[in-house]
Amino acid sequence: MSQKPLIIEVKVKPNAGTSQLRRDESGQWIAQLKSPSVDGKANAELIDLVAKHFACCKAAGH
């Protein structure tokens, strides 16, 4: 039995002091990433962070 995909909208802030994924008071997902938005580094960190937060594999969104 397969699950329905979960789609979330995330506001990304690269070059942050810490890496975290959280929801703000309005329900918006915010991802703070240590990585810069260069050469796909922030994208890779975001995928890692989301996979860990939701306990799914990194390729689940592909």
mmCIF file of the N, C-alpha and C atoms, coordinates in Angstrom:
data_MODEL
# 
_entry.id   MODEL 
# 
loop_
_atom_site.group_PDB 
_atom_site.id 
_atom_site.type_symbol 
_atom_site.label_atom_id 
_atom_site.label_alt_id 
_atom_site.label_comp_id 
_atom_site.label_asym_id 
_atom_site.label_entity_id 
_atom_site.label_seq_id 
_atom_site.pdbx_PDB_ins_code 
_atom_site.Cartn_x 
_atom_site.Cartn_y 
_atom_site.Cartn_z 
_atom_site.occupancy 
_atom_site.B_iso_or_equiv 
_atom_site.pdbx_formal_charge 
_atom_site.auth_seq_id 
_atom_site.auth_comp_id 
_atom_site.auth_asym_id 
_atom_site.auth_atom_id 
_atom_site.pdbx_PDB_model_num 
ATOM 1   N N  . MET A 1 1  ? 0.851  -1.177 0.000  1.00 0.00 ? 1  MET A N  1 
ATOM 2   C CA . MET A 1 1  ? 0.000  0.000  0.000  1.00 0.00 ? 1  MET A CA 1 
ATOM 3   C C  . MET A 1 1  ? 0.897  1.240  0.000  1.00 0.00 ? 1  MET A C  1 
ATOM 4   N N  . SER A 1 2  ? 0.712  2.105  -0.981 1.00 0.00 ? 2  SER A N  1 
ATOM 5   C CA . SER A 1 2  ? 1.536  3.311  -1.055 1.00 0.00 ? 2  SER A CA 1 
ATOM 6   C C  . SER A 1 2  ? 0.828  4.487  -0.396 1.00 0.00 ? 2  SER A C  1 
ATOM 7   N N  . GLN A 1 3  ? 1.634  5.404  0.096  1.00 0.00 ? 3  GLN A N  1 
ATOM 8   C CA . GLN A 1 3  ? 1.101  6.596  0.750  1.00 0.00 ? 3  GLN A CA 1 
ATOM 9   C C  . GLN A 1 3  ? 0.990  7.725  -0.255 1.00 0.00 ? 3  GLN A C  1 
ATOM 10  N N  . LYS A 1 4  ? 0.080  8.650  0.011  1.00 0.00 ? 4  LYS A N  1 
ATOM 11  C CA . LYS A 1 4  ? -0.037 9.848  -0.818 1.00 0.00 ? 4  LYS A CA 1 
ATOM 12  C C  . LYS A 1 4  ? 1.205  10.705 -0.591 1.00 0.00 ? 4  LYS A C  1 
ATOM 13  N N  . PRO A 1 5  ? 1.709  11.344 -1.634 1.00 0.00 ? 5  PRO A N  1 
ATOM 14  C CA . PRO A 1 5  ? 2.868  12.214 -1.441 1.00 0.00 ? 5  PRO A CA 1 
ATOM 15  C C  . PRO A 1 5  ? 2.503  13.442 -0.611 1.00 0.00 ? 5  PRO A C  1 
ATOM 16  N N  . LEU A 1 6  ? 3.446  13.864 0.187  1.00 0.00 ? 6  LEU A N  1 
ATOM 17  C CA . LEU A 1 6  ? 3.290  15.072 0.992  1.00 0.00 ? 6  LEU A CA 1 
ATOM 18  C C  . LEU A 1 6  ? 4.019  16.194 0.273  1.00 0.00 ? 6  LEU A C  1 
ATOM 19  N N  . ILE A 1 7  ? 3.323  17.269 -0.018 1.00 0.00 ? 7  ILE A N  1 
ATOM 20  C CA . ILE A 1 7  ? 3.931  18.412 -0.679 1.00 0.00 ? 7  ILE A CA 1 
ATOM 21  C C  . ILE A 1 7  ? 3.949  19.575 0.309  1.00 0.00 ? 7  ILE A C  1 
ATOM 22  N N  . ILE A 1 8  ? 5.140  20.120 0.517  1.00 0.00 ? 8  ILE A N  1 
ATOM 23  C CA . ILE A 1 8  ? 5.268  21.267 1.413  1.00 0.00 ? 8  ILE A CA 1 
ATOM 24  C C  . ILE A 1 8  ? 5.957  22.403 0.665  1.00 0.00 ? 8  ILE A C  1 
ATOM 25  N N  . GLU A 1 9  ? 5.635  23.613 1.047  1.00 0.00 ? 9  GLU A N  1 
ATOM 26  C CA . GLU A 1 9  ? 6.297  24.792 0.511  1.00 0.00 ? 9  GLU A CA 1 
ATOM 27  C C  . GLU A 1 9  ? 7.256  25.283 1.585  1.00 0.00 ? 9  GLU A C  1 
ATOM 28  N N  . VAL A 1 10 ? 8.507  25.491 1.185  1.00 0.00 ? 10 VAL A N  1 
ATOM 29  C CA . VAL A 1 10 ? 9.550  25.842 2.146  1.00 0.00 ? 10 VAL A CA 1 
ATOM 30  C C  . VAL A 1 10 ? 10.240 27.136 1.732  1.00 0.00 ? 10 VAL A C  1 
ATOM 31  N N  . LYS A 1 11 ? 10.379 28.052 2.671  1.00 0.00 ? 11 LYS A N  1 
ATOM 32  C CA . LYS A 1 11 ? 11.177 29.261 2.451  1.00 0.00 ? 11 LYS A CA 1 
ATOM 33  C C  . LYS A 1 11 ? 12.592 28.917 2.923  1.00 0.00 ? 11 LYS A C  1 
ATOM 34  N N  . VAL A 1 12 ? 13.559 29.078 2.044  1.00 0.00 ? 12 VAL A N  1 
ATOM 35  C CA . VAL A 1 12 ? 14.934 28.663 2.332  1.00 0.00 ? 12 VAL A CA 1 
ATOM 36  C C  . VAL A 1 12 ? 15.815 29.879 2.585  1.00 0.00 ? 12 VAL A C  1 
ATOM 37  N N  . LYS A 1 13 ? 16.608 29.783 3.652  1.00 0.00 ? 13 LYS A N  1 
ATOM 38  C CA . LYS A 1 13 ? 17.555 30.844 4.008  1.00 0.00 ? 13 LYS A CA 1 
ATOM 39  C C  . LYS A 1 13 ? 18.955 30.229 4.085  1.00 0.00 ? 13 LYS A C  1 
ATOM 40  N N  . PRO A 1 14 ? 19.735 30.335 2.992  1.00 0.00 ? 14 PRO A N  1 
ATOM 41  C CA . PRO A 1 14 ? 21.099 29.793 3.019  1.00 0.00 ? 14 PRO A CA 1 
ATOM 42  C C  . PRO A 1 14 ? 22.029 30.684 3.841  1.00 0.00 ? 14 PRO A C  1 
ATOM 43  N N  . ASN A 1 15 ? 23.216 30.175 4.092  1.00 0.00 ? 15 ASN A N  1 
ATOM 44  C CA . ASN A 1 15 ? 24.267 30.894 4.834  1.00 0.00 ? 15 ASN A CA 1 
ATOM 45  C C  . ASN A 1 15 ? 23.846 31.252 6.255  1.00 0.00 ? 15 ASN A C  1 
ATOM 46  N N  . ALA A 1 16 ? 23.026 30.416 6.875  1.00 0.00 ? 16 ALA A N  1 
ATOM 47  C CA . ALA A 1 16 ? 22.594 30.645 8.262  1.00 0.00 ? 16 ALA A CA 1 
ATOM 48  C C  . ALA A 1 16 ? 23.632 30.066 9.226  1.00 0.00 ? 16 ALA A C  1 
ATOM 49  N N  . GLY A 1 17 ? 23.555 30.453 10.456 1.00 0.00 ? 17 GLY A N  1 
ATOM 50  C CA . GLY A 1 17 ? 24.485 29.954 11.468 1.00 0.00 ? 17 GLY A CA 1 
ATOM 51  C C  . GLY A 1 17 ? 24.234 28.504 11.850 1.00 0.00 ? 17 GLY A C  1 
ATOM 52  N N  . THR A 1 18 ? 22.983 28.053 11.726 1.00 0.00 ? 18 THR A N  1 
ATOM 53  C CA . THR A 1 18 ? 22.619 26.671 12.054 1.00 0.00 ? 18 THR A CA 1 
ATOM 54  C C  . THR A 1 18 ? 21.723 26.109 10.958 1.00 0.00 ? 18 THR A C  1 
ATOM 55  N N  . SER A 1 19 ? 21.609 24.793 10.931 1.00 0.00 ? 19 SER A N  1 
ATOM 56  C CA . SER A 1 19 ? 20.701 24.136 9.992  1.00 0.00 ? 19 SER A CA 1 
ATOM 57  C C  . SER A 1 19 ? 19.488 23.662 10.761 1.00 0.00 ? 19 SER A C  1 
ATOM 58  N N  . GLN A 1 20 ? 18.307 24.066 10.312 1.00 0.00 ? 20 GLN A N  1 
ATOM 59  C CA . GLN A 1 20 ? 17.082 23.608 10.954 1.00 0.00 ? 20 GLN A CA 1 
ATOM 60  C C  . GLN A 1 20 ? 15.896 23.777 10.028 1.00 0.00 ? 20 GLN A C  1 
ATOM 61  N N  . LEU A 1 21 ? 14.896 22.930 10.227 1.00 0.00 ? 21 LEU A N  1 
ATOM 62  C CA . LEU A 1 21 ? 13.637 23.024 9.507  1.00 0.00 ? 21 LEU A CA 1 
ATOM 63  C C  . LEU A 1 21 ? 12.563 23.207 10.560 1.00 0.00 ? 21 LEU A C  1 
ATOM 64  N N  . ARG A 1 22 ? 11.768 24.259 10.426 1.00 0.00 ? 22 ARG A N  1 
ATOM 65  C CA . ARG A 1 22 ? 10.747 24.539 11.434 1.00 0.00 ? 22 ARG A CA 1 
ATOM 66  C C  . ARG A 1 22 ? 9.552  25.207 10.765 1.00 0.00 ? 22 ARG A C  1 
ATOM 67  N N  . ARG A 1 23 ? 8.460  25.247 11.496 1.00 0.00 ? 23 ARG A N  1 
ATOM 68  C CA . ARG A 1 23 ? 7.276  25.988 11.054 1.00 0.00 ? 23 ARG A CA 1 
ATOM 69  C C  . ARG A 1 23 ? 7.165  27.250 11.893 1.00 0.00 ? 23 ARG A C  1 
ATOM 70  N N  . ASP A 1 24 ? 6.857  28.358 11.240 1.00 0.00 ? 24 ASP A N  1 
ATOM 71  C CA . ASP A 1 24 ? 6.668  29.584 11.998 1.00 0.00 ? 24 ASP A CA 1 
ATOM 72  C C  . ASP A 1 24 ? 5.219  29.675 12.479 1.00 0.00 ? 24 ASP A C  1 
ATOM 73  N N  . GLU A 1 25 ? 4.881  30.764 13.131 1.00 0.00 ? 25 GLU A N  1 
ATOM 74  C CA . GLU A 1 25 ? 3.553  30.915 13.736 1.00 0.00 ? 25 GLU A CA 1 
ATOM 75  C C  . GLU A 1 25 ? 2.414  30.907 12.714 1.00 0.00 ? 25 GLU A C  1 
ATOM 76  N N  . SER A 1 26 ? 2.718  31.237 11.453 1.00 0.00 ? 26 SER A N  1 
ATOM 77  C CA . SER A 1 26 ? 1.688  31.234 10.409 1.00 0.00 ? 26 SER A CA 1 
ATOM 78  C C  . SER A 1 26 ? 1.555  29.866 9.732  1.00 0.00 ? 26 SER A C  1 
ATOM 79  N N  . GLY A 1 27 ? 2.440  28.922 10.086 1.00 0.00 ? 27 GLY A N  1 
ATOM 80  C CA . GLY A 1 27 ? 2.402  27.593 9.489  1.00 0.00 ? 27 GLY A CA 1 
ATOM 81  C C  . GLY A 1 27 ? 3.368  27.427 8.321  1.00 0.00 ? 27 GLY A C  1 
ATOM 82  N N  . GLN A 1 28 ? 4.076  28.494 7.939  1.00 0.00 ? 28 GLN A N  1 
ATOM 83  C CA . GLN A 1 28 ? 5.052  28.452 6.840  1.00 0.00 ? 28 GLN A CA 1 
ATOM 84  C C  . GLN A 1 28 ? 6.279  27.651 7.275  1.00 0.00 ? 28 GLN A C  1 
ATOM 85  N N  . TRP A 1 29 ? 6.749  26.743 6.419  1.00 0.00 ? 29 TRP A N  1 
ATOM 86  C CA . TRP A 1 29 ? 7.976  26.003 6.692  1.00 0.00 ? 29 TRP A CA 1 
ATOM 87  C C  . TRP A 1 29 ? 9.166  26.893 6.360  1.00 0.00 ? 29 TRP A C  1 
ATOM 88  N N  . ILE A 1 30 ? 10.143 26.932 7.268  1.00 0.00 ? 30 ILE A N  1 
ATOM 89  C CA . ILE A 1 30 ? 11.367 27.716 7.102  1.00 0.00 ? 30 ILE A CA 1 
ATOM 90  C C  . ILE A 1 30 ? 12.554 26.762 7.239  1.00 0.00 ? 30 ILE A C  1 
ATOM 91  N N  . ALA A 1 31 ? 13.433 26.785 6.256  1.00 0.00 ? 31 ALA A N  1 
ATOM 92  C CA . ALA A 1 31 ? 14.659 25.984 6.325  1.00 0.00 ? 31 ALA A CA 1 
ATOM 93  C C  . ALA A 1 31 ? 15.838 26.936 6.399  1.00 0.00 ? 31 ALA A C  1 
ATOM 94  N N  . GLN A 1 32 ? 16.560 26.855 7.492  1.00 0.00 ? 32 GLN A N  1 
ATOM 95  C CA . GLN A 1 32 ? 17.790 27.620 7.629  1.00 0.00 ? 32 GLN A CA 1 
ATOM 96  C C  . GLN A 1 32 ? 18.925 26.652 7.341  1.00 0.00 ? 32 GLN A C  1 
ATOM 97  N N  . LEU A 1 33 ? 19.787 27.024 6.409  1.00 0.00 ? 33 LEU A N  1 
ATOM 98  C CA . LEU A 1 33 ? 20.859 26.141 5.963  1.00 0.00 ? 33 LEU A CA 1 
ATOM 99  C C  . LEU A 1 33 ? 22.218 26.793 6.159  1.00 0.00 ? 33 LEU A C  1 
ATOM 100 N N  . LYS A 1 34 ? 23.178 26.013 6.639  1.00 0.00 ? 34 LYS A N  1 
ATOM 101 C CA . LYS A 1 34 ? 24.548 26.520 6.783  1.00 0.00 ? 34 LYS A CA 1 
ATOM 102 C C  . LYS A 1 34 ? 25.200 26.715 5.418  1.00 0.00 ? 34 LYS A C  1 
ATOM 103 N N  . SER A 1 35 ? 24.822 25.877 4.471  1.00 0.00 ? 35 SER A N  1 
ATOM 104 C CA . SER A 1 35 ? 25.451 25.882 3.148  1.00 0.00 ? 35 SER A CA 1 
ATOM 105 C C  . SER A 1 35 ? 25.086 27.118 2.347  1.00 0.00 ? 35 SER A C  1 
ATOM 106 N N  . PRO A 1 36 ? 26.019 27.558 1.498  1.00 0.00 ? 36 PRO A N  1 
ATOM 107 C CA . PRO A 1 36 ? 25.713 28.667 0.583  1.00 0.00 ? 36 PRO A CA 1 
ATOM 108 C C  . PRO A 1 36 ? 24.925 28.149 -0.618 1.00 0.00 ? 36 PRO A C  1 
ATOM 109 N N  . SER A 1 37 ? 24.278 29.039 -1.320 1.00 0.00 ? 37 SER A N  1 
ATOM 110 C CA . SER A 1 37 ? 23.520 28.642 -2.504 1.00 0.00 ? 37 SER A CA 1 
ATOM 111 C C  . SER A 1 37 ? 24.437 28.646 -3.735 1.00 0.00 ? 37 SER A C  1 
ATOM 112 N N  . VAL A 1 38 ? 25.472 27.805 -3.666 1.00 0.00 ? 38 VAL A N  1 
ATOM 113 C CA . VAL A 1 38 ? 26.468 27.701 -4.725 1.00 0.00 ? 38 VAL A CA 1 
ATOM 114 C C  . VAL A 1 38 ? 26.683 26.229 -5.049 1.00 0.00 ? 38 VAL A C  1 
ATOM 115 N N  . ASP A 1 39 ? 26.737 25.899 -6.329 1.00 0.00 ? 39 ASP A N  1 
ATOM 116 C CA . ASP A 1 39 ? 27.039 24.539 -6.794 1.00 0.00 ? 39 ASP A CA 1 
ATOM 117 C C  . ASP A 1 39 ? 26.115 23.475 -6.207 1.00 0.00 ? 39 ASP A C  1 
ATOM 118 N N  . GLY A 1 40 ? 24.879 23.822 -5.900 1.00 0.00 ? 40 GLY A N  1 
ATOM 119 C CA . GLY A 1 40 ? 23.909 22.852 -5.402 1.00 0.00 ? 40 GLY A CA 1 
ATOM 120 C C  . GLY A 1 40 ? 24.092 22.458 -3.944 1.00 0.00 ? 40 GLY A C  1 
ATOM 121 N N  . LYS A 1 41 ? 24.983 23.132 -3.234 1.00 0.00 ? 41 LYS A N  1 
ATOM 122 C CA . LYS A 1 41 ? 25.247 22.775 -1.834 1.00 0.00 ? 41 LYS A CA 1 
ATOM 123 C C  . LYS A 1 41 ? 24.020 22.996 -0.950 1.00 0.00 ? 41 LYS A C  1 
ATOM 124 N N  . ALA A 1 42 ? 23.341 24.122 -1.106 1.00 0.00 ? 42 ALA A N  1 
ATOM 125 C CA . ALA A 1 42 ? 22.148 24.388 -0.297 1.00 0.00 ? 42 ALA A CA 1 
ATOM 126 C C  . ALA A 1 42 ? 21.027 23.405 -0.648 1.00 0.00 ? 42 ALA A C  1 
ATOM 127 N N  . ASN A 1 43 ? 20.875 23.080 -1.923 1.00 0.00 ? 43 ASN A N  1 
ATOM 128 C CA . ASN A 1 43 ? 19.848 22.117 -2.330 1.00 0.00 ? 43 ASN A CA 1 
ATOM 129 C C  . ASN A 1 43 ? 20.091 20.753 -1.691 1.00 0.00 ? 43 ASN A C  1 
ATOM 130 N N  . ALA A 1 44 ? 21.340 20.298 -1.715 1.00 0.00 ? 44 ALA A N  1 
ATOM 131 C CA . ALA A 1 44 ? 21.684 19.006 -1.125 1.00 0.00 ? 44 ALA A CA 1 
ATOM 132 C C  . ALA A 1 44 ? 21.415 19.006 0.382  1.00 0.00 ? 44 ALA A C  1 
ATOM 133 N N  . GLU A 1 45 ? 21.775 20.095 1.060  1.00 0.00 ? 45 GLU A N  1 
ATOM 134 C CA . GLU A 1 45 ? 21.528 20.189 2.497  1.00 0.00 ? 45 GLU A CA 1 
ATOM 135 C C  . GLU A 1 45 ? 20.028 20.224 2.792  1.00 0.00 ? 45 GLU A C  1 
ATOM 136 N N  . LEU A 1 46 ? 19.259 20.924 1.961  1.00 0.00 ? 46 LEU A N  1 
ATOM 137 C CA . LEU A 1 46 ? 17.806 20.985 2.142  1.00 0.00 ? 46 LEU A CA 1 
ATOM 138 C C  . LEU A 1 46 ? 17.179 19.605 2.003  1.00 0.00 ? 46 LEU A C  1 
ATOM 139 N N  . ILE A 1 47 ? 17.575 18.847 0.992  1.00 0.00 ? 47 ILE A N  1 
ATOM 140 C CA . ILE A 1 47 ? 17.049 17.491 0.803  1.00 0.00 ? 47 ILE A CA 1 
ATOM 141 C C  . ILE A 1 47 ? 17.367 16.634 2.012  1.00 0.00 ? 47 ILE A C  1 
ATOM 142 N N  . ASP A 1 48 ? 18.585 16.732 2.503  1.00 0.00 ? 48 ASP A N  1 
ATOM 143 C CA . ASP A 1 48 ? 19.018 15.982 3.692  1.00 0.00 ? 48 ASP A CA 1 
ATOM 144 C C  . ASP A 1 48 ? 18.173 16.354 4.914  1.00 0.00 ? 48 ASP A C  1 
ATOM 145 N N  . LEU A 1 49 ? 17.979 17.636 5.126  1.00 0.00 ? 49 LEU A N  1 
ATOM 146 C CA . LEU A 1 49 ? 17.238 18.148 6.283  1.00 0.00 ? 49 LEU A CA 1 
ATOM 147 C C  . LEU A 1 49 ? 15.772 17.700 6.243  1.00 0.00 ? 49 LEU A C  1 
ATOM 148 N N  . VAL A 1 50 ? 15.147 17.803 5.087  1.00 0.00 ? 50 VAL A N  1 
ATOM 149 C CA . VAL A 1 50 ? 13.742 17.396 4.943  1.00 0.00 ? 50 VAL A CA 1 
ATOM 150 C C  . VAL A 1 50 ? 13.602 15.888 5.138  1.00 0.00 ? 50 VAL A C  1 
ATOM 151 N N  . ALA A 1 51 ? 14.512 15.108 4.550  1.00 0.00 ? 51 ALA A N  1 
ATOM 152 C CA . ALA A 1 51 ? 14.460 13.648 4.700  1.00 0.00 ? 51 ALA A CA 1 
ATOM 153 C C  . ALA A 1 51 ? 14.592 13.242 6.166  1.00 0.00 ? 51 ALA A C  1 
ATOM 154 N N  . LYS A 1 52 ? 15.489 13.867 6.890  1.00 0.00 ? 52 LYS A N  1 
ATOM 155 C CA . LYS A 1 52 ? 15.654 13.550 8.313  1.00 0.00 ? 52 LYS A CA 1 
ATOM 156 C C  . LYS A 1 52 ? 14.428 13.974 9.121  1.00 0.00 ? 52 LYS A C  1 
ATOM 157 N N  . HIS A 1 53 ? 13.892 15.152 8.844  1.00 0.00 ? 53 HIS A N  1 
ATOM 158 C CA . HIS A 1 53 ? 12.749 15.671 9.603  1.00 0.00 ? 53 HIS A CA 1 
ATOM 159 C C  . HIS A 1 53 ? 11.513 14.783 9.438  1.00 0.00 ? 53 HIS A C  1 
ATOM 160 N N  . PHE A 1 54 ? 11.265 14.343 8.208  1.00 0.00 ? 54 PHE A N  1 
ATOM 161 C CA . PHE A 1 54 ? 10.075 13.551 7.926  1.00 0.00 ? 54 PHE A CA 1 
ATOM 162 C C  . PHE A 1 54 ? 10.352 12.048 7.899  1.00 0.00 ? 54 PHE A C  1 
ATOM 163 N N  . ALA A 1 55 ? 11.559 11.649 8.254  1.00 0.00 ? 55 ALA A N  1 
ATOM 164 C CA . ALA A 1 55 ? 11.959 10.237 8.319  1.00 0.00 ? 55 ALA A CA 1 
ATOM 165 C C  . ALA A 1 55 ? 11.627 9.497  7.024  1.00 0.00 ? 55 ALA A C  1 
ATOM 166 N N  . CYS A 1 56 ? 12.113 10.044 5.918  1.00 0.00 ? 56 CYS A N  1 
ATOM 167 C CA . CYS A 1 56 ? 11.935 9.390  4.620  1.00 0.00 ? 56 CYS A CA 1 
ATOM 168 C C  . CYS A 1 56 ? 13.268 9.365  3.904  1.00 0.00 ? 56 CYS A C  1 
ATOM 169 N N  . CYS A 1 57 ? 13.332 8.597  2.819  1.00 0.00 ? 57 CYS A N  1 
ATOM 170 C CA . CYS A 1 57 ? 14.586 8.545  2.073  1.00 0.00 ? 57 CYS A CA 1 
ATOM 171 C C  . CYS A 1 57 ? 14.728 9.804  1.226  1.00 0.00 ? 57 CYS A C  1 
ATOM 172 N N  . LYS A 1 58 ? 15.952 10.136 0.906  1.00 0.00 ? 58 LYS A N  1 
ATOM 173 C CA . LYS A 1 58 ? 16.227 11.352 0.144  1.00 0.00 ? 58 LYS A CA 1 
ATOM 174 C C  . LYS A 1 58 ? 15.606 11.312 -1.244 1.00 0.00 ? 58 LYS A C  1 
ATOM 175 N N  . ALA A 1 59 ? 15.464 10.143 -1.810 1.00 0.00 ? 59 ALA A N  1 
ATOM 176 C CA . ALA A 1 59 ? 14.928 10.014 -3.176 1.00 0.00 ? 59 ALA A CA 1 
ATOM 177 C C  . ALA A 1 59 ? 13.413 9.952  -3.205 1.00 0.00 ? 59 ALA A C  1 
ATOM 178 N N  . ALA A 1 60 ? 12.730 10.085 -2.066 1.00 0.00 ? 60 ALA A N  1 
ATOM 179 C CA . ALA A 1 60 ? 11.280 9.934  -2.014 1.00 0.00 ? 60 ALA A CA 1 
ATOM 180 C C  . ALA A 1 60 ? 10.554 10.969 -2.865 1.00 0.00 ? 60 ALA A C  1 
ATOM 181 N N  . GLY A 1 61 ? 11.134 12.126 -3.080 1.00 0.00 ? 61 GLY A N  1 
ATOM 182 C CA . GLY A 1 61 ? 10.490 13.174 -3.852 1.00 0.00 ? 61 GLY A CA 1 
ATOM 183 C C  . GLY A 1 61 ? 10.730 13.082 -5.343 1.00 0.00 ? 61 GLY A C  1 
ATOM 184 N N  . HIS A 1 62 ? 11.513 12.118 -5.787 1.00 0.00 ? 62 HIS A N  1 
ATOM 185 C CA . HIS A 1 62 ? 11.851 12.018 -7.218 1.00 0.00 ? 62 HIS A CA 1 
ATOM 186 C C  . HIS A 1 62 ? 10.892 11.134 -7.932 1.00 0.00 ? 62 HIS A C  1 
# 
